[in-house]
Amino acid sequence: MKKMDERSWTVLPEHEQDEEKQSGEQGTFLVRILCRQNHSWQGEIVRAETNEHVYFRSALELIRLIDSAVPGEDGGPEEPGQEGND
């Protein structure tokens, strides 16, 4: 199994995208929960703007994947420990 840092987003074919799209300011994600094991979720997340997808093994991994895909205030992913303490 790949570690969290080794996972990458994969682009889905056009026909697997939803017809109706709504988008958020920072990003839009479609989350598909495939099963629940060990008191957590396992499934797939799709980034609507780019149609990239990645599978996750826990709710924590899901949150980290979303956090890594959403740009921070400087336009890039936020660094750990920099939650806007300005």
MORARA-V748934 format. One line per field, one symbol per residue. ss: DSSP state (h for helix, s for strand, l for the rest). A space follows every 10 residues. Layout:
BEGIN
ss->???
END
This chain:
BEGIN
ss->lllhhhllls sllhhhllll llllllllss ssssssslls ssssssslll lsssssllhh hhhhhhhhhl slllllslll llllll
END
